[in-house]
Amino acid sequence: MSENPTIALIGPGAIGTTIAAALHEVGRTPTICGRTAHPQLELRQDSGKIIVPGPVLTNPAEIAQPFDLVFVAVKTTQVEDTAPWLAALCNEKTVVCALQNGVEQKSQLAPYVNGATVLPSVVWFPAQREPDASVWLREKPRLTLPETPQAERVVTALKDTRCAVDLSADFLTIAWRKLLQNAVAGLMVLSNRRAGMFQREDITALALAYLQECLTVARAEGAALKDEVPQEIVERFHRAPSDLGTSILADRQADRPLEWDIRNGVVQRYGRARGIPTPISDVIVPLLAAGSEGPG
């Protein structure tokens, strides 16, 4: 593969737009694929805005040949919908970088990628879609990837961009730490409130108890997480802007399907498989599932 890989991106939402803008700034504008034919993408941050020229392709038949690198930035609830895109964009030489939540990215995407290598990632930046369809980036973007030969393709693509890339020899631990952060953020859905809710003492106590439950399951799955992690995660929410939301809250408020299983249900599922009690998950998960799927 050349030092300038061909790059495509599926899902120009908040995370996808951020990555597309980072690539566009250094002259590596990806081919952008999605459901809606936007003429351009717009990323806003404190220092100004970046316009990524379109169009956003909406027909997989427009793809003439496989790409070297494909970023997948759709929600896990939309993975099956990407199957036609992945079939057109991928072959056995492609690396598919999953910009998605959870610890099951490889198994979720593997059936659809036409023999490509699936590279999981951890996304460490909040970006949110605004009413005018622009994206507001609230922190410097950063990705963590497993330290594998395939990861070098992403490192090459994002070299000298605003998005930092870290490689980890213990990616499993980092992925589970992020999952704990995402799991406790699910409490925002049940209260219909943003990060400011964690200032309440009762919510702090609930969050710590839930995170301890998640920590026990994560360790059983091989994550080397320290005792201090639950407190560190809650303190991060305490420091966050009170109006900071999360993607699962945005989906609930827009009456879209929720990523409840990949963010919260996974703790309950893995706990049951290992005989670990998950009493808090046993309350939270059915409520999130009902909020996503009904009936009623």
The 8 nearest C-alpha neighbors of each residue, nearest first, counted from 0:
[[1, 2, 4, 67, 3, 152, 92, 5],
 [2, 0, 3, 4, 5, 67, 152, 155],
 [1, 3, 4, 0, 155, 156, 152, 5],
 [4, 2, 1, 5, 156, 155, 0, 27],
 [5, 3, 67, 1, 2, 6, 68, 0],
 [4, 6, 67, 66, 68, 3, 7, 29],
 [7, 5, 68, 29, 69, 66, 4, 67],
 [8, 6, 30, 69, 29, 31, 70, 68],
 [7, 9, 70, 31, 69, 71, 32, 30],
 [10, 8, 32, 71, 33, 72, 31, 70],
 [9, 11, 73, 72, 33, 12, 15, 32],
 [12, 10, 15, 16, 33, 9, 13, 31],
 [13, 11, 15, 10, 16, 14, 128, 72],
 [12, 14, 127, 16, 126, 128, 134, 15],
 [15, 13, 17, 16, 12, 126, 72, 18],
 [14, 16, 11, 12, 72, 18, 17, 13],
 [15, 17, 11, 19, 13, 18, 14, 12],
 [18, 16, 14, 20, 15, 19, 21, 13],
 [17, 19, 21, 15, 20, 16, 22, 14],
 [18, 20, 16, 22, 17, 21, 23, 15],
 [21, 19, 23, 17, 22, 18, 51, 16],
 [20, 22, 18, 24, 19, 160, 23, 161],
 [21, 23, 27, 19, 28, 20, 24, 25],
 [24, 22, 28, 20, 26, 27, 25, 21],
 [25, 23, 21, 22, 26, 20, 160, 27],
 [26, 24, 23, 22, 27, 160, 21, 159],
 [25, 27, 23, 24, 28, 22, 21, 29],
 [28, 26, 22, 23, 25, 29, 24, 156],
 [29, 27, 23, 22, 26, 19, 30, 51],
 [30, 28, 7, 6, 31, 27, 8, 19],
 [29, 31, 7, 8, 6, 32, 28, 55],
 [32, 30, 8, 55, 7, 29, 56, 9],
 [33, 31, 56, 9, 55, 57, 8, 10],
 [34, 32, 10, 57, 35, 9, 56, 55],
 [33, 35, 57, 36, 32, 56, 10, 55],
 [34, 36, 33, 37, 57, 55, 56, 32],
 [37, 35, 55, 57, 56, 54, 38, 34],
 [36, 38, 55, 39, 35, 54, 53, 40],
 [39, 37, 54, 53, 36, 55, 52, 40],
 [40, 38, 53, 52, 37, 51, 54, 41],
 [41, 39, 51, 50, 52, 16, 42, 133],
 [42, 40, 50, 133, 49, 51, 134, 43],
 [41, 43, 134, 49, 48, 133, 135, 17],
 [44, 42, 48, 135, 47, 134, 136, 49],
 [43, 45, 136, 47, 46, 135, 48, 137],
 [44, 46, 47, 43, 137, 48, 136, 135],
 [47, 45, 44, 48, 43, 49, 136, 42],
 [48, 46, 44, 45, 43, 49, 42, 50],
 [47, 49, 43, 42, 44, 50, 41, 46],
 [48, 50, 42, 41, 20, 51, 43, 47],
 [51, 49, 41, 40, 52, 42, 48, 39],
 [50, 52, 40, 39, 20, 41, 23, 49],
 [53, 51, 39, 50, 54, 40, 38, 28],
 [54, 52, 39, 38, 55, 51, 37, 40],
 [53, 55, 38, 37, 56, 39, 36, 52],
 [54, 56, 36, 31, 53, 37, 32, 33],
 [55, 57, 32, 58, 54, 36, 31, 33],
 [56, 58, 33, 34, 32, 36, 35, 55],
 [57, 59, 60, 61, 56, 62, 32, 84],
 [60, 58, 61, 84, 62, 83, 87, 57],
 [59, 61, 58, 62, 87, 63, 84, 83],
 [60, 62, 59, 58, 63, 56, 57, 87],
 [63, 61, 60, 59, 64, 87, 88, 65],
 [64, 62, 61, 65, 60, 87, 88, 59],
 [63, 65, 62, 66, 88, 87, 89, 90],
 [66, 64, 88, 89, 90, 87, 67, 63],
 [67, 65, 5, 88, 68, 6, 89, 93],
 [66, 68, 93, 5, 4, 6, 94, 92],
 [69, 67, 6, 94, 66, 93, 95, 5],
 [68, 70, 95, 7, 8, 6, 96, 94],
 [71, 69, 8, 96, 95, 97, 9, 72],
 [70, 72, 9, 97, 98, 73, 8, 96],
 [73, 71, 98, 10, 15, 9, 99, 70],
 [72, 74, 10, 71, 77, 75, 9, 78],
 [75, 73, 76, 77, 99, 72, 78, 258],
 [74, 76, 77, 78, 73, 258, 99, 100],
 [75, 77, 74, 78, 258, 256, 257, 79],
 [78, 76, 75, 80, 74, 79, 73, 81],
 [77, 79, 75, 81, 80, 76, 74, 73],
 [80, 78, 81, 82, 77, 76, 111, 75],
 [79, 81, 77, 78, 82, 83, 84, 76],
 [82, 80, 84, 78, 79, 83, 85, 77],
 [81, 83, 85, 84, 111, 79, 80, 86],
 [84, 82, 86, 85, 81, 59, 87, 80],
 [85, 83, 87, 59, 81, 86, 82, 88],
 [84, 86, 88, 82, 112, 87, 83, 89],
 [85, 87, 83, 84, 89, 88, 113, 82],
 [86, 88, 84, 85, 89, 62, 59, 83],
 [89, 87, 65, 85, 66, 86, 84, 64],
 [90, 88, 65, 93, 85, 86, 113, 87],
 [89, 91, 113, 115, 92, 93, 114, 65],
 [90, 92, 115, 114, 93, 113, 89, 116],
 [93, 91, 90, 115, 94, 67, 116, 89],
 [94, 92, 67, 115, 90, 89, 91, 68],
 [93, 95, 116, 68, 115, 117, 67, 69],
 [96, 94, 69, 117, 118, 70, 68, 116],
 [95, 97, 118, 70, 119, 117, 69, 71],
 [96, 98, 71, 119, 99, 120, 70, 118],
 [99, 97, 72, 71, 120, 96, 122, 70],
 [100, 98, 97, 72, 74, 101, 75, 73],
 [99, 101, 262, 261, 102, 98, 178, 121],
 [100, 102, 261, 103, 262, 178, 104, 99],
 [101, 103, 104, 174, 175, 100, 178, 261],
 [104, 102, 106, 105, 101, 107, 261, 119],
 [105, 103, 107, 106, 119, 102, 108, 97],
 [106, 104, 107, 108, 117, 103, 109, 119],
 [105, 107, 109, 103, 108, 104, 110, 117],
 [108, 106, 104, 105, 109, 103, 110, 78],
 [107, 109, 105, 106, 110, 111, 104, 112],
 [108, 110, 106, 111, 112, 105, 107, 117],
 [111, 109, 108, 112, 107, 113, 106, 114],
 [110, 112, 82, 109, 108, 113, 85, 86],
 [113, 111, 85, 115, 114, 109, 89, 86],
 [112, 114, 90, 115, 86, 111, 89, 91],
 [113, 115, 91, 112, 90, 116, 89, 109],
 [116, 114, 91, 93, 90, 112, 113, 94],
 [115, 117, 94, 95, 118, 93, 114, 91],
 [118, 116, 95, 105, 94, 96, 115, 119],
 [117, 119, 96, 95, 97, 116, 120, 94],
 [120, 118, 97, 104, 96, 117, 105, 144],
 [121, 119, 144, 143, 98, 97, 122, 142],
 [120, 122, 143, 142, 174, 123, 144, 98],
 [123, 121, 142, 124, 141, 120, 98, 143],
 [124, 122, 141, 142, 121, 140, 125, 143],
 [123, 125, 140, 138, 122, 141, 126, 139],
 [126, 124, 137, 138, 136, 127, 123, 245],
 [127, 125, 136, 13, 135, 137, 14, 124],
 [126, 128, 13, 135, 134, 129, 125, 136],
 [127, 129, 134, 13, 133, 132, 135, 130],
 [128, 130, 132, 133, 131, 134, 127, 135],
 [131, 129, 132, 128, 133, 134, 127, 135],
 [130, 132, 129, 133, 128, 134, 41, 135],
 [133, 131, 129, 130, 128, 134, 41, 40],
 [134, 132, 41, 129, 131, 42, 128, 135],
 [135, 133, 128, 42, 127, 13, 129, 43],
 [134, 136, 43, 127, 126, 44, 42, 137],
 [137, 135, 126, 44, 138, 43, 134, 125],
 [136, 138, 125, 126, 135, 44, 139, 124],
 [139, 137, 124, 136, 140, 125, 126, 44],
 [138, 140, 124, 141, 162, 137, 161, 136],
 [141, 139, 162, 124, 138, 163, 123, 161],
 [142, 140, 163, 162, 123, 164, 124, 122],
 [143, 141, 164, 122, 121, 123, 165, 163],
 [142, 144, 165, 121, 120, 166, 164, 122],
 [145, 143, 120, 166, 165, 167, 146, 142],
 [146, 144, 167, 170, 166, 147, 168, 150],
 [145, 147, 166, 167, 168, 144, 150, 148],
 [146, 148, 150, 149, 145, 151, 144, 166],
 [147, 149, 150, 151, 146, 152, 145, 153],
 [150, 148, 151, 147, 152, 94, 118, 153],
 [151, 149, 152, 147, 153, 148, 154, 146],
 [152, 150, 154, 149, 153, 148, 155, 147],
 [151, 153, 155, 150, 154, 149, 156, 68],
 [154, 152, 156, 155, 151, 150, 157, 68],
 [153, 155, 151, 157, 152, 156, 158, 150],
 [156, 154, 152, 158, 153, 157, 151, 2],
 [155, 157, 153, 154, 158, 152, 4, 3],
 [158, 156, 154, 160, 155, 153, 159, 22],
 [157, 159, 155, 160, 156, 154, 163, 162],
 [160, 158, 157, 161, 25, 162, 163, 156],
 [161, 159, 162, 157, 158, 21, 25, 22],
 [160, 162, 21, 163, 140, 159, 139, 157],
 [163, 161, 140, 141, 160, 21, 164, 157],
 [162, 164, 141, 142, 161, 140, 165, 160],
 [165, 163, 142, 141, 143, 154, 162, 166],
 [164, 166, 143, 142, 144, 167, 163, 141],
 [167, 165, 146, 144, 145, 143, 164, 168],
 [168, 166, 145, 146, 170, 169, 144, 165],
 [167, 169, 146, 170, 145, 166, 147, 171],
 [170, 168, 167, 171, 172, 173, 145, 146],
 [169, 171, 145, 173, 167, 172, 168, 174],
 [172, 170, 174, 169, 173, 222, 175, 221],
 [173, 171, 222, 175, 170, 174, 223, 169],
 [172, 174, 176, 170, 175, 171, 177, 169],
 [175, 173, 171, 177, 176, 172, 170, 102],
 [176, 174, 178, 172, 177, 173, 217, 171],
 [177, 175, 173, 179, 178, 174, 172, 180],
 [176, 178, 180, 174, 175, 179, 181, 173],
 [177, 179, 175, 181, 180, 176, 101, 182],
 [180, 178, 182, 176, 177, 181, 175, 183],
 [179, 181, 177, 178, 182, 183, 232, 184],
 [182, 180, 178, 184, 179, 183, 262, 177],
 [183, 181, 179, 263, 262, 184, 185, 180],
 [182, 184, 185, 180, 181, 186, 206, 179],
 [185, 183, 181, 186, 182, 187, 180, 245],
 [186, 184, 183, 187, 182, 188, 181, 247],
 [185, 187, 184, 189, 188, 183, 190, 182],
 [188, 186, 192, 185, 190, 189, 191, 184],
 [189, 187, 191, 248, 186, 185, 190, 251],
 [188, 190, 186, 187, 191, 185, 287, 286],
 [189, 191, 187, 192, 188, 186, 196, 193],
 [192, 190, 188, 187, 189, 193, 248, 252],
 [191, 193, 187, 190, 196, 194, 188, 195],
 [192, 194, 244, 195, 242, 243, 187, 196],
 [195, 193, 241, 196, 243, 197, 236, 242],
 [194, 196, 241, 197, 193, 198, 242, 240],
 [197, 195, 194, 198, 199, 193, 192, 202],
 [198, 196, 199, 195, 202, 203, 194, 237],
 [199, 197, 196, 195, 237, 200, 203, 202],
 [200, 198, 197, 202, 201, 196, 203, 195],
 [201, 199, 203, 202, 204, 198, 197, 205],
 [200, 202, 204, 203, 199, 205, 197, 206],
 [203, 201, 205, 199, 204, 200, 197, 206],
 [202, 204, 200, 206, 201, 205, 197, 207],
 [203, 205, 201, 207, 202, 206, 200, 208],
 [206, 204, 202, 208, 203, 207, 209, 201],
 [207, 205, 203, 209, 204, 208, 202, 210],
 [206, 208, 210, 204, 209, 205, 229, 211],
 [207, 209, 211, 205, 210, 206, 204, 212],
 [210, 208, 206, 212, 211, 207, 205, 279],
 [211, 209, 213, 207, 212, 229, 208, 214],
 [210, 212, 214, 208, 209, 213, 207, 215],
 [213, 211, 209, 210, 215, 214, 277, 208],
 [212, 214, 210, 216, 211, 215, 217, 266],
 [215, 213, 211, 217, 212, 216, 210, 218],
 [214, 216, 212, 218, 213, 217, 211, 219],
 [215, 217, 219, 213, 214, 218, 270, 220],
 [218, 216, 214, 220, 219, 222, 215, 213],
 [219, 217, 222, 221, 220, 215, 216, 214],
 [218, 220, 216, 217, 221, 215, 222, 273],
 [221, 219, 217, 218, 222, 216, 269, 171],
 [220, 222, 218, 219, 223, 217, 172, 171],
 [223, 221, 172, 218, 217, 224, 220, 171],
 [224, 222, 172, 218, 221, 225, 217, 171],
 [223, 225, 222, 172, 218, 228, 226, 176],
 [224, 226, 227, 228, 223, 229, 214, 222],
 [225, 227, 228, 224, 229, 214, 230, 211],
 [226, 228, 225, 230, 229, 231, 224, 232],
 [227, 229, 231, 230, 226, 225, 232, 224],
 [230, 228, 232, 210, 231, 227, 207, 233],
 [229, 231, 233, 232, 228, 227, 234, 207],
 [232, 230, 228, 234, 229, 233, 227, 235],
 [231, 233, 235, 229, 234, 230, 228, 180],
 [234, 232, 236, 230, 235, 231, 237, 229],
 [233, 235, 237, 231, 236, 232, 230, 238],
 [234, 236, 232, 238, 233, 237, 239, 231],
 [235, 237, 239, 233, 234, 238, 194, 197],
 [236, 238, 234, 235, 239, 198, 197, 233],
 [239, 237, 235, 236, 234, 240, 241, 233],
 [238, 240, 236, 237, 241, 235, 194, 243],
 [241, 239, 243, 242, 238, 194, 195, 237],
 [240, 242, 195, 194, 243, 239, 193, 196],
 [243, 241, 240, 193, 194, 244, 195, 239],
 [244, 242, 240, 194, 241, 193, 239, 245],
 [245, 243, 193, 242, 194, 248, 246, 249],
 [244, 246, 248, 247, 249, 243, 184, 193],
 [245, 247, 249, 248, 250, 244, 127, 251],
 [246, 248, 250, 249, 245, 257, 251, 258],
 [249, 247, 188, 251, 250, 245, 246, 252],
 [250, 248, 246, 252, 247, 251, 253, 245],
 [249, 251, 255, 247, 253, 248, 252, 254],
 [252, 250, 254, 248, 253, 249, 255, 247],
 [251, 253, 249, 254, 250, 248, 255, 191],
 [252, 254, 250, 251, 255, 249, 248, 256],
 [255, 253, 251, 252, 250, 256, 291, 249],
 [254, 256, 250, 253, 251, 257, 291, 252],
 [257, 255, 291, 250, 254, 292, 258, 76],
 [256, 258, 291, 259, 247, 250, 255, 251],
 [259, 257, 260, 261, 262, 76, 247, 75],
 [258, 260, 257, 262, 263, 261, 287, 264],
 [259, 261, 264, 263, 262, 258, 265, 284],
 [260, 262, 101, 265, 258, 259, 263, 264],
 [263, 261, 182, 259, 260, 101, 181, 258],
 [264, 262, 182, 265, 260, 259, 266, 261],
 [263, 265, 260, 267, 266, 284, 268, 261],
 [264, 266, 268, 263, 267, 261, 260, 269],
 [267, 265, 269, 264, 268, 263, 270, 213],
 [266, 268, 270, 264, 265, 269, 280, 277],
 [269, 267, 265, 271, 270, 266, 264, 272],
 [270, 268, 272, 266, 271, 267, 265, 273],
 [271, 269, 275, 267, 273, 268, 272, 216],
 [270, 272, 274, 268, 273, 269, 275, 267],
 [271, 273, 269, 270, 274, 268, 275, 267],
 [274, 272, 270, 271, 275, 269, 219, 216],
 [273, 275, 271, 272, 270, 276, 269, 277],
 [274, 276, 270, 273, 271, 277, 216, 272],
 [277, 275, 278, 274, 270, 271, 212, 267],
 [278, 276, 280, 279, 267, 281, 212, 275],
 [279, 277, 281, 280, 276, 282, 212, 267],
 [278, 280, 281, 282, 277, 209, 283, 212],
 [281, 279, 283, 282, 277, 278, 284, 267],
 [280, 282, 278, 279, 283, 284, 277, 285],
 [281, 283, 280, 279, 284, 285, 286, 278],
 [284, 282, 280, 286, 285, 281, 287, 279],
 [283, 285, 287, 286, 280, 282, 264, 281],
 [286, 284, 288, 287, 283, 289, 282, 281],
 [287, 285, 289, 283, 284, 288, 290, 282],
 [288, 286, 290, 284, 289, 285, 259, 291],
 [287, 289, 285, 291, 290, 286, 292, 284],
 [288, 290, 293, 286, 292, 291, 287, 285],
 [291, 289, 287, 288, 292, 293, 286, 251],
 [292, 290, 256, 288, 257, 289, 293, 287],
 [291, 293, 289, 290, 288, 294, 256, 257],
 [294, 292, 289, 295, 290, 291, 288, 287],
 [293, 295, 292, 289, 290, 291, 288, 286],
 [294, 293, 289, 292, 290, 291, 288, 254]]
